[in-house]
Each structure stands twice: as C-alpha cells, then as structure tokens.
Amino acid sequence: MESYPVADILDVCVEAGRVMLENGAETYRVEDTLYRIAKSYDLVYINVFVVPTALILTVQGKDKQDHTELLRMTDRQTNLEKVAKVNDLSRQLSQQILSPDEVKDKLKEIKYTPRNFNQWQRNLAIACACGCFPLLFGGTYEDMLPSFIAGGLGHVLFDFVNRWTNVSFFAEMLAAFFIGLCAVLFISLGLGNNVDTIIIGSVMCLVPGMAITNSFRDLMAGHLLAGVAVVAKALLTAGAIGIGIAMVLTFL
C-alpha cells in the first residue's frame, strides 16, 4: 500500500470526527469510525478520545513517532444522514484505500450536502408533530390545533433566539415560556379543553430526546465521561423548559 504522510491521515480522521460530532453522532460511534479510518492506513497504537465538545487522536506512524491532533467542537445539530455517510465511508476504506485528498473531498461533499427540506418545511413538520402529541397524553381533538400553533411558533422562536444569543438554555426557557403563554391564551379564548395536554404536546419540540438516548448508549458502552456530560446537557434543557412553563403557570 502506498505510504501517506501521517499528518494528512490525521487530518482525514479529525475531519470525519468533526462531521459526525456536528451532526449528533454518539461518542462511541465517532471513536469506532476514527479507529477504522486510521487502521485502514496501517497506523498503529491508535488512541481516540472523544467527548461531545472535543476529540483527541494519537497514532504512531511508520517513523515510530507519536502524532497527536486535537479538535475543539462548538456547533452541534442533528443530521443522522451525514453520520451514516461518514460511517459508510470508513467501512469503504477498509476494503479500498483512497488517498487522503480523495477522502477529504468526499468528507467535504458530505459536510456541505444540503438538507432534503428547508427550514420552513421542518418547522411545519415539527408543528404537525406537536399537534398530534396531545392525543398521546389523553387530550382531545380540540387540543390539537392550539398545540400545533404553540409548538410550531415556539420552535421558530427557539431557533431565532438560539442563533441570536448562542445560549441554548435561555432560548429553551424563552420558547417554553412562550408556549405556556400561548396555551393559557388559547384556553381563555375557548380553543382547546386542557391546558396541560396542550403544553405537554407543544414542548415536545424542545425535549432533548436524542441527547438522552445518546447519553444512555454512551453509558452502556462504557463511555462514562461523555455519557454524563450529555445527560447534564439534557437535564439543563429539561430545567429550562420547566422554568419557562412554571413562570407562566405561577403568574397567570
């Protein structure tokens, strides 16, 4: 197999890890993928350490020297399609080696792959989901429209505030407060029967379901630090939602 500079291989691994972490991959999956890529290029003594906000990769090349690269993560979203594509790419490298430049081009293509739906289509889908949740929690069909409106507008507000302030806790709390306010207003106008089911259905767009799932998967896989960190973030989100709703119910 052709020998490539270790620095280029590390760049490939780190970029693959960046794409996966940015799009909601579990830490153990990122570690496994980076290990597979490095192993494909015949690197040895591969050590990968990943937490939700950073990754560290240390390998030893044919020169018997240790090489380390660190990546600090700030932005995170959810796009499991990109995670799956990077995962597939790592398995393809196990069968057919590509040059680091070719892999970087493929990773760049994955990274900048446009979403299948624009922001307004996603907001509409979220609103529809919120509108259906009241039925799961014992509500009536009359609660669906208020939950649809409150959940959809609440998520739009969350996106706007989160982009503006870059403080997700404040954005979640403000969105939850707005949702609770909408629910109380709809009930006072005679739209809907149960304020509780309307609120519960509407705030489901803010609940960190994926974070909770990933944290338990990391914990079960033995990644205690990453699992606890993600659980802490999920608890902060839950606290922000609770504070926002409590403010409405307390003062109104």
N, C-alpha and C positions, 0 to 999 in steps of 0.2 A: 504493500500500500504506500502511496506517495506520502511523504512526510510534510506536514504543515506546521508553521510556527505556533507554538503553544499560546502565544498572546491572541492570535486570530481565533483559535478554538475556544479560548476563554470568552472572547467577545461574543461568539455564537451562543455559547451556553448562557451567558448573562442576558443577552437579548431575548432568548427563548424564555428565560425565567421572568423577565420584565413583562412580556406579553401575557404570560399565564397569570402572574400575580395581579396585573392591572385589570384582568377580566374575571376575577373571582375564583381562581383555582385553589384547591386545598394545598396546604404547605407540603404534605407528604407526596402529593402528586407532582408538585414542582421539583422536589428533591429527586424523585424517581426519574423524571424526564431529563433533568440535567445530568444525572449519573449515566443514563443511557447514551446521551449525546457524547459526553466525554469518553466513555468506554468505547464508543464506535471509532474514535480516533486513536485508540490504543494508548490512551493516557492511563497512568497508574496512581495508586494512593489517592483516589478521588474522595474528597470530603466536601459535602454540601450541607450548609446550614441555612435554613430558610425560616423566617418569621414573617408575619403579614406586612411588615414595613421595611424589610431588608433581606438580602441574601448574600452569603459569603461562599465562595467556591475556591478551594485549594486543590491543586493537582501537581503531579510530578511528571515532567516530560522525559524524553529520551536523554536529555542532558543531565539527568539526576538532580535537577534543581527544582525547588518548590516555587510554584507560581500561584498567586492569590489575586482575586478580584472581588470587589465589594460593590453592591448596588443598593442605594437608598431609595425606597418607594414612598410616594406621596399620594398619587392618584389611584383610585380603585373604582371599578364599575362591575357590571355583570354582563358577560357575553360568553356563554359556555361554548358557543360555536368556535370561537378563536382558540379556546383552551383545547378543544378536541382536535383542531387542526395542528396545533403545535405538538400535541401528544402523538398524532399520527406521523408527523414529520420525524420525530425522534425514533420511531419504530422503522421508518423507511431507511434511516441512516444505518440501522443495524444490518440491513440487507444490502444496501448500495451506498457507498461513501460518496459524498459530494464535497466539493471544495468549500471552505468557509465562506467565500464570497457568494457562491451559489445559495448556500443556506441562508446567509444574511438577506439576500434578495427575496427568498421565499418568506422569511420571517417579516420582512418589511411589507410584503404583499398581504400577509395575514393581518398584520397590525393595522394597516390602513384599509382593510376591507370594510366597505360601508355597511351599515345595518340594513336589514331587509325592510325595516319600517322606519318612517321618520318619527320625530318627537311627538307630533300631534296624534299620529296613529297609535303610538304606545300609550299616550295619555288616555285616549279613548278606550283602549283595551283595559287599562287599569281601572277606569271609571266603571266599565261594564262588570269587571270582576267584583269591585266594591258593591255594585248594585245587587249582585247575586248573593253575597255573603249573609245578609240578614236572614234569608231563608234557612241557612245552615244553623243559625243561632236562635231559632224559634220565633223569628219575626214573621211578618205578613207581607203580602204583595204590595200593600200600601207603603211599606218601608223601603221598597227597592229604589224608587225614584229619588227620594231625599238622600239615600246612601250613595246612589250613582253620582249625583251632583256634588255632594260634600266630599266624597272620596276623590273624584276627578279634579276638582278645584284645589283641594288640599295638596294633592301631589304636584300640581302645577306650581303652587306657592312654595312647596318644599324645594323643587328644582331651582326656582328663581332665587330664593334666599340662600340656598347652599352655594350656588355659583357666585353670588354677590359677596357673601361673608366668608365662604370656605370653612364654616364652622357647622358641622352637621348636627351637633347637639342643639344649637339654637334654632336651626332650620326645622328640625323634627319637632321641637317644642312649639314653635310658632305655628307649624302646619297642624299639629294636634289641637292647639287652641282654636284655630280657625275652623277645623272640622267640628269640634264640640259646639262652637258658636252657631255654625250652620244647622246642626242637628236640633239645638234648642229653638232656633228661629223657625225651622220647618214645623216643629211640633206646635209652636204657638200660632202658626198660620193654618193649622189643621192638616198639614201634609205629613202623613205617617202616623203610626199608632204608638210606637215605643221608642223613646229617645235612646234607650240603652242599646237596642239592636242596631239602630241607625249609626250610633257612634262606633260600636264594635265593627260593623261592616265597613265603615268608612276608613277607620285607622288601619285596616289590614294592609293598605298600600304602603304603610310606614313600618310595619312589623318586620324585623330582621330575620326572616325565616331561613334564608340561605346562610347567613352568618352562624346561626345556631346549629344548623345541620353540619356545616363545615367544621365547626369547633368540636362537635362530638366525634366526627370522623377522625379529626386530628388526634383527639384524646385517646380514642380507641386504637389508633395506630402508634401510640407511644410518643407523640409529639406534644408533650405536656405544656411547654412554654407557649407555643403557637396556639394551642387549643385554649388555654386560659386567657391569652390576650384577646382572641376573637370573642370568647364568652364575655369578657369585660366590656368590649365594644357593644355587644348585643344588649347587655344589661344597661349600659348608658342610654342606648336608644330607647329601650323599654321605659327607663326612668323619664326621659324627655317626653315620651308620649303620655305617660301617667301624669306628669306635672301639667302639661298643657290641658288635658281633659279635666284634671282636678280644679284648675283655676276657673274653668267655665262653670262646672257644677257647684263650686263653692260660692262664687259671687253672683251667679244667675239662678 
